[in-house]
């Protein structure tokens, strides 16, 4: 379809150079992602301890996993309209405040229902953090580098899981109880909230639409060669951003992305929620299971190296389809093959590279393929619908454990959904099945 000509402001933003402001935005967004990554994994780390402390079966914690994902889904669906209509920075600050306080409340839990309730609000905050960082990073990067920079900021999530897992395993080795996991997870975003308030700028598109700006904001726009007070010259949402996802030629792309996100997040959360407990059931101590699990986010971190190169060389969708397909092999190996400890660790690492790595690439692709006016809504709704997969991962894992199947069989299902994601990603690349902006972005 034909695309409207870019205004002078949009041309400047789409071709801006990477400088200190852009790097600062990317670094702070990466730190927010680290907090999100810690919080996503914290419930899985605590379950091996809580099963003993509360004398509950592992399958009972499907309730907490479930409400955590319901919270993420609710937060993702709300983040789109908020971020696209009122600004990226307010969305991020509200999100960090919410999941910081909710995580601290989790540390005071005395029952499973209370823990499930606090994880709902934690999940809602995490979703806003993910959506806001995708959009704000995209607003401060040129189009030719947008997917790569977003991927780099998303390394914060697996890095938060990796570093957080190592710190938590040390805390557990030194006798600290499960509440320490949530105290640490709640304190970090509240500290980062102050950093965000002081040093993270609002999106230049929202600033350019305003007539009254602080001196610092005026100086920022001058560095970007943008004159303020031009609301009609920037690509901001002027109608319902949700409706735009199914107009302007984006309907099929949106539907396929939702399918891919669903399958990808189901796989991801089967690992996040159940891998520590599965390893514990196989005979590892809680500290050992957490330590082994840290290789999964490490794999996602390493995936950025080769997946970023592959996307630049072969295109977003082709690279992701292959990565999903390769992941089927490693996920099925965990499910079907009895391995010594060292081999298991290697396969967990490779599973992280393919399963979590594909999700990181998918986040970047989503942030690049949607224009600025619907970027938060596009990513937020894809994440929200995708979290139905995360919601399904909690009872699915609990059901399989309660049926007396080998614990590793949980991950056989993950291989099936990885195959669906690979097929849907391939369909996304078929000619004539995406708006013109997608083809342009793919060749950029």
C-alpha positions as CSV (number, residue, x, y, z in Angstrom):
1,X,0.0,0.0,0.0
2,X,1.1,3.6,-0.5
3,X,2.7,5.4,2.4
4,X,2.3,9.1,3.3
5,X,5.4,11.2,2.8
6,X,7.4,11.7,6.0
7,X,7.4,15.1,7.6
8,X,10.6,16.9,8.4
9,X,10.4,15.8,12.0
10,X,9.7,12.2,11.2
11,X,12.5,12.2,8.7
12,X,14.9,13.5,11.3
13,X,13.7,10.9,13.9
14,X,13.9,8.0,11.4
15,X,17.4,9.0,10.5
16,X,18.8,10.3,13.8
17,X,22.4,9.4,14.7
18,X,23.3,7.4,17.7
19,X,24.6,9.8,20.4
20,X,24.8,10.1,24.1
21,X,21.0,10.7,24.5
22,X,20.1,7.6,22.5
23,X,22.7,5.5,24.4
24,X,21.4,6.7,27.7
25,X,17.8,5.8,26.7
26,X,18.9,2.3,25.6
27,X,20.9,1.7,28.8
28,X,18.1,2.8,31.2
29,X,15.6,0.7,29.2
30,X,18.0,-2.2,29.5
31,X,18.1,-1.8,33.2
32,X,14.3,-1.7,33.4
33,X,14.3,-4.9,31.4
34,X,16.8,-6.4,33.9
35,X,14.3,-5.7,36.7
36,X,11.6,-7.3,34.6
37,X,13.7,-10.3,33.9
38,X,14.4,-10.8,37.6
39,X,10.7,-10.5,38.5
40,X,9.6,-13.0,35.8
41,X,11.9,-15.6,37.2
42,X,11.4,-14.9,40.9
43,X,8.3,-17.0,41.3
44,X,10.0,-20.0,39.8
45,X,13.0,-19.6,42.0
46,X,10.9,-19.5,45.2
47,X,8.7,-22.5,44.5
48,X,11.2,-25.2,45.5
49,X,11.5,-23.5,48.9
50,X,7.8,-22.8,49.3
51,X,6.8,-26.4,48.7
52,X,8.6,-27.3,51.9
53,X,7.7,-24.1,53.9
54,X,4.0,-24.3,53.2
55,X,3.8,-28.1,52.8
56,X,2.2,-27.9,49.3
57,X,2.6,-30.0,46.2
58,X,4.5,-28.4,43.3
59,X,1.3,-28.5,41.1
60,X,-0.5,-26.2,43.6
61,X,1.7,-23.3,42.6
62,X,0.1,-23.3,39.2
63,X,-2.3,-20.8,40.8
64,X,0.4,-18.3,41.4
65,X,1.9,-18.8,38.0
66,X,-1.6,-18.4,36.5
67,X,-2.4,-15.1,38.2
68,X,1.1,-13.8,37.4
69,X,0.3,-14.2,33.7
70,X,-3.2,-12.9,34.0
71,X,-1.6,-9.7,35.5
72,X,0.8,-9.5,32.6
73,X,-2.0,-9.9,30.1
74,X,-4.1,-7.2,31.8
75,X,-1.1,-4.9,32.0
76,X,-0.1,-5.4,28.4
77,X,-3.6,-4.7,27.1
78,X,-3.8,-1.5,29.2
79,X,-0.2,-0.4,28.3
80,X,-1.0,0.1,24.6
81,X,-3.6,2.9,24.9
82,X,-1.7,4.5,27.8
83,X,1.7,4.5,26.1
84,X,0.4,5.6,22.6
85,X,-1.9,8.3,23.9
86,X,-0.3,9.7,27.0
87,X,3.4,9.0,26.7
88,X,6.1,6.4,27.2
89,X,7.8,7.8,30.3
90,X,4.6,7.9,32.5
91,X,3.8,4.3,31.5
92,X,7.3,3.2,32.5
93,X,7.3,5.0,35.8
94,X,3.8,3.7,36.8
95,X,4.9,0.2,35.8
96,X,8.0,0.2,37.9
97,X,6.2,1.6,40.9
98,X,3.5,-1.1,40.6
99,X,5.8,-4.1,40.3
100,X,8.2,-2.8,42.9
101,X,5.6,-2.5,45.6
102,X,3.8,-5.7,44.6
103,X,7.1,-7.6,44.8
104,X,7.8,-6.3,48.3
105,X,4.2,-7.4,49.2
106,X,5.0,-10.9,47.9
107,X,7.7,-11.2,50.5
108,X,5.1,-10.9,53.2
109,X,2.9,-13.7,51.8
110,X,1.6,-16.3,54.3
111,X,-0.6,-18.2,52.0
112,X,-0.8,-19.2,48.3
113,X,-3.9,-17.0,47.5
114,X,-2.1,-13.9,48.9
115,X,1.0,-14.7,46.9
116,X,-1.1,-15.2,43.7
117,X,-2.7,-11.8,44.3
118,X,0.6,-10.0,44.6
119,X,1.9,-11.7,41.5
120,X,-1.1,-10.4,39.6
121,X,0.0,-6.8,40.2
122,X,3.6,-7.6,39.7
123,X,2.8,-9.1,36.3
124,X,0.8,-6.0,35.3
125,X,3.8,-3.8,36.1
126,X,6.1,-6.1,34.2
127,X,4.0,-5.8,31.1
128,X,4.0,-2.1,31.1
129,X,7.8,-2.1,31.5
130,X,8.3,-4.4,28.5
131,X,5.9,-2.4,26.2
132,X,7.2,1.0,27.3
133,X,10.9,0.1,26.7
134,X,10.2,-1.3,23.2
135,X,8.4,1.9,22.2
136,X,10.8,4.4,23.8
137,X,13.8,2.7,22.5
138,X,12.3,2.6,19.0
139,X,11.5,6.3,19.2
140,X,15.2,7.1,20.0
141,X,16.8,4.9,17.3
142,X,17.0,5.2,13.5
143,X,14.9,2.9,11.5
144,X,17.9,1.1,10.0
145,X,19.1,0.1,13.5
146,X,15.9,-0.2,15.3
147,X,15.5,-4.0,15.5
148,X,19.1,-4.5,16.6
149,X,19.0,-1.8,19.3
150,X,15.7,-3.1,20.7
151,X,17.2,-6.6,20.8
152,X,20.2,-5.2,22.7
153,X,18.0,-3.6,25.3
154,X,16.0,-6.8,25.6
155,X,19.2,-8.6,26.7
156,X,18.4,-7.0,30.0
157,X,15.6,-9.5,30.6
158,X,17.7,-12.6,30.3
159,X,20.6,-10.8,32.0
160,X,18.3,-10.0,34.9
161,X,17.4,-13.7,35.1
162,X,21.1,-14.8,34.8
163,X,22.6,-12.4,37.4
164,X,19.5,-12.6,39.6
165,X,19.6,-16.4,39.6
166,X,23.3,-16.4,40.6
167,X,22.6,-13.9,43.4
168,X,19.6,-15.8,44.6
169,X,21.5,-19.1,44.6
170,X,24.2,-17.4,46.8
171,X,21.5,-16.0,49.2
172,X,20.0,-19.5,49.5
173,X,23.4,-21.1,50.1
174,X,23.9,-18.6,52.9
175,X,20.7,-19.5,54.6
176,X,18.4,-16.7,53.5
177,X,14.8,-17.7,53.0
178,X,12.4,-17.3,50.1
179,X,11.3,-13.8,51.1
180,X,14.7,-12.4,50.3
181,X,14.0,-13.1,46.6
182,X,11.0,-10.8,46.6
183,X,12.7,-8.1,48.8
184,X,15.5,-7.9,46.3
185,X,13.1,-7.9,43.3
186,X,11.0,-5.1,44.8
187,X,13.9,-2.9,45.9
188,X,15.7,-2.7,42.6
189,X,12.8,-1.2,40.5
190,X,12.1,1.4,43.2
191,X,15.7,2.6,43.0
192,X,15.5,2.6,39.2
193,X,12.3,4.6,39.4
194,X,14.3,7.6,40.8
195,X,16.9,7.2,38.0
196,X,14.1,7.1,35.4
197,X,12.5,10.3,36.8
198,X,15.8,12.2,36.6
199,X,17.5,11.0,33.5
200,X,15.1,9.2,31.1
201,X,13.6,11.6,28.6
202,X,10.1,11.4,27.2
203,X,9.6,10.3,23.5
204,X,10.7,13.1,21.2
205,X,7.4,12.7,19.3
206,X,5.4,13.6,22.4
207,X,7.8,16.5,23.2
208,X,7.5,17.9,19.7
209,X,3.7,17.9,20.0
210,X,3.9,20.2,23.0
211,X,4.0,24.0,23.1
212,X,5.3,24.4,26.6
213,X,8.6,22.6,27.4
214,X,11.2,22.7,30.2
215,X,14.6,24.1,29.1
216,X,16.1,20.6,29.3
217,X,13.4,19.3,26.9
218,X,13.9,22.2,24.5
219,X,17.6,21.5,24.4
220,X,16.9,17.8,23.7
221,X,14.8,18.7,20.7
222,X,17.4,21.1,19.4
223,X,20.0,18.3,19.5
224,X,17.6,16.3,17.4
225,X,17.1,19.2,15.0
226,X,13.3,19.3,15.8
227,X,11.2,22.4,16.4
228,X,8.5,21.9,19.2
229,X,4.8,22.8,18.9
230,X,4.1,20.8,15.7
231,X,1.6,18.1,16.8
232,X,0.5,17.3,13.3
233,X,4.0,16.7,12.0
234,X,4.7,13.7,14.2
235,X,3.4,10.1,14.0
236,X,1.2,10.0,17.1
237,X,-2.0,8.2,17.7
238,X,-5.0,10.4,16.8
239,X,-7.6,7.7,16.7
240,X,-8.1,4.5,18.6
241,X,-4.7,2.7,18.4
242,X,-6.3,-0.6,18.9
243,X,-8.5,-0.2,15.8
244,X,-5.4,0.7,13.8
245,X,-4.0,-2.7,14.4
246,X,-6.6,-4.2,12.1
247,X,-6.7,-1.4,9.5
248,X,-4.1,0.1,7.1
249,X,-3.2,-3.4,5.9
250,X,-2.0,-4.6,9.3
251,X,-4.8,-7.1,10.0
252,X,-3.0,-10.3,8.9
253,X,0.3,-9.3,10.3
254,X,-1.4,-8.6,13.7
255,X,-3.1,-12.0,13.7
256,X,0.0,-13.9,12.8
257,X,2.1,-12.1,15.4
258,X,-0.5,-12.9,18.1
259,X,-0.3,-16.6,17.2
260,X,3.5,-16.5,17.3
261,X,3.6,-14.6,20.6
262,X,1.2,-17.2,22.1
263,X,3.3,-20.2,21.2
264,X,6.6,-18.5,22.0
265,X,5.5,-17.3,25.5
266,X,3.9,-20.7,26.3
267,X,7.3,-22.2,25.6
268,X,9.2,-19.5,27.5
269,X,7.0,-19.8,30.6
270,X,7.0,-23.6,30.7
271,X,10.7,-23.2,31.3
272,X,10.5,-20.2,33.6
273,X,7.8,-21.7,35.8
274,X,8.6,-25.4,35.8
275,X,12.3,-25.9,35.1
276,X,13.5,-25.2,38.6
277,X,10.9,-27.6,40.1
278,X,11.5,-30.3,37.5
279,X,15.2,-30.2,38.2
280,X,14.4,-30.4,42.0
281,X,12.2,-33.4,41.4
282,X,15.1,-35.0,39.5
283,X,17.2,-34.8,42.7
284,X,18.8,-31.4,42.8
285,X,18.7,-29.1,45.8
286,X,16.8,-25.9,45.4
287,X,20.1,-23.9,45.1
288,X,21.4,-26.3,42.5
289,X,18.2,-26.1,40.5
290,X,18.2,-22.3,40.5
291,X,21.9,-22.3,39.5
292,X,21.2,-24.7,36.6
293,X,18.2,-22.7,35.5
294,X,20.4,-19.6,35.1
295,X,21.9,-21.2,31.9
296,X,18.5,-20.7,30.2
297,X,18.5,-16.9,30.3
298,X,22.3,-17.0,29.5
299,X,21.3,-18.8,26.3
300,X,18.8,-16.0,25.5
301,X,21.6,-13.5,26.1
302,X,24.0,-15.3,23.8
303,X,21.3,-15.6,21.1
304,X,21.5,-11.8,20.5
305,X,25.0,-12.3,19.0
306,X,24.1,-14.7,16.2
307,X,20.4,-13.8,15.8
308,X,21.2,-10.1,15.3
309,X,23.7,-11.0,12.6
310,X,21.2,-13.4,11.0
311,X,18.4,-10.8,11.0
312,X,20.7,-8.3,9.3
313,X,21.9,-10.9,6.7
314,X,18.8,-12.9,6.0
315,X,15.8,-10.9,7.3
316,X,13.7,-10.9,10.4
317,X,11.1,-13.6,9.7
318,X,13.3,-16.1,8.0
319,X,15.8,-16.0,10.8
320,X,13.2,-16.4,13.5
321,X,11.5,-19.3,11.7
322,X,14.8,-21.2,11.6
323,X,15.5,-20.4,15.2
324,X,12.1,-21.6,16.4
325,X,12.6,-24.8,14.3
326,X,16.0,-25.6,15.8
327,X,14.6,-25.0,19.2
328,X,12.3,-28.0,18.7
329,X,15.3,-30.3,18.8
330,X,16.7,-29.1,22.1
331,X,13.4,-28.8,23.9
332,X,12.5,-32.4,22.8
333,X,15.9,-33.6,23.9
334,X,15.2,-32.4,27.5
335,X,11.8,-34.2,27.4
336,X,12.9,-37.5,25.9
337,X,16.6,-38.2,26.7
338,X,18.1,-39.0,30.1
339,X,21.3,-37.1,30.3
340,X,24.1,-36.6,32.8
341,X,24.2,-33.3,34.6
342,X,26.8,-31.6,32.4
343,X,24.9,-32.6,29.2
344,X,21.6,-31.4,30.7
345,X,23.2,-28.0,31.4
346,X,24.4,-27.7,27.8
347,X,20.9,-28.5,26.4
348,X,19.3,-26.0,28.8
349,X,21.7,-23.4,27.5
350,X,20.9,-24.3,23.9
351,X,17.2,-24.2,24.6
352,X,17.6,-20.7,26.0
353,X,19.4,-19.6,22.8
354,X,16.6,-20.9,20.6
355,X,13.4,-20.5,22.7
356,X,14.2,-17.3,24.7
357,X,16.4,-16.0,21.9
358,X,13.4,-16.3,19.4
359,X,11.3,-14.3,21.8
360,X,13.9,-11.6,22.1
361,X,14.1,-11.4,18.3
362,X,10.3,-11.4,18.1
363,X,10.1,-8.4,20.5
364,X,12.5,-6.5,18.3
365,X,10.7,-7.3,15.1
366,X,7.4,-6.2,16.6
367,X,8.9,-2.9,17.7
368,X,10.3,-2.3,14.2
369,X,7.3,-3.5,12.1
370,X,4.7,-1.3,13.7
371,X,4.9,2.5,13.1
372,X,5.3,4.9,16.1
373,X,1.6,5.8,16.4
374,X,0.7,2.2,17.2
375,X,4.0,0.8,18.5
376,X,3.0,0.3,22.2
377,X,-0.4,-1.0,21.2
378,X,1.1,-3.4,18.6
379,X,3.6,-4.8,21.0
380,X,1.3,-4.6,24.0
381,X,-1.6,-6.5,22.5
382,X,0.7,-9.1,21.0
383,X,2.2,-9.6,24.4
384,X,-1.2,-9.5,26.0
385,X,-2.7,-12.2,23.7
386,X,0.6,-14.1,23.9
387,X,0.3,-14.2,27.7
388,X,-2.6,-16.5,27.2
389,X,0.2,-19.0,26.3
390,X,1.9,-18.1,29.6
391,X,-1.4,-18.6,31.4
392,X,-1.8,-22.0,29.8
393,X,1.8,-22.9,30.8
394,X,1.0,-22.8,34.5
395,X,-1.9,-25.3,34.6
396,X,-0.5,-27.3,31.7
397,X,2.7,-28.0,33.7
398,X,0.7,-28.7,36.9
399,X,-1.6,-31.1,35.0
400,X,1.3,-33.1,33.5
401,X,3.0,-33.3,36.9
402,X,-0.2,-34.4,38.6
403,X,-0.8,-37.2,36.0
404,X,2.4,-38.9,37.2
405,X,4.2,-38.5,33.9
406,X,8.0,-38.1,33.9
407,X,8.7,-34.4,35.0
408,X,10.6,-33.7,31.8
409,X,7.6,-34.5,29.7
410,X,6.4,-31.0,30.4
411,X,8.8,-29.8,27.7
412,X,7.6,-32.2,25.0
413,X,4.6,-30.0,24.7
414,X,6.9,-27.0,24.2
415,X,8.4,-28.6,21.1
416,X,4.9,-28.9,19.6
417,X,4.2,-25.2,20.1
418,X,7.7,-24.3,18.8
419,X,6.7,-26.0,15.5
420,X,3.5,-23.9,15.3
421,X,5.5,-20.7,15.9
422,X,8.0,-21.6,13.2
423,X,5.2,-22.2,10.7
424,X,3.4,-19.0,11.5
425,X,6.6,-17.0,11.2
426,X,7.2,-18.5,7.8
427,X,3.6,-17.5,6.8
428,X,4.3,-13.9,7.9
429,X,7.1,-13.7,5.3
430,X,4.9,-14.8,2.4
431,X,4.8,-12.2,-0.4
432,X,1.6,-10.1,-0.5
433,X,0.7,-10.9,3.1
434,X,2.0,-7.7,4.8
435,X,1.7,-4.0,4.4
436,X,4.3,-2.1,2.4
437,X,5.9,-0.8,5.5
438,X,6.8,-4.4,6.5
439,X,8.6,-5.1,3.3
440,X,10.5,-1.8,3.6
441,X,11.5,-2.6,7.1
442,X,12.6,-6.1,6.2
443,X,15.0,-4.8,3.5
444,X,16.3,-1.9,5.6
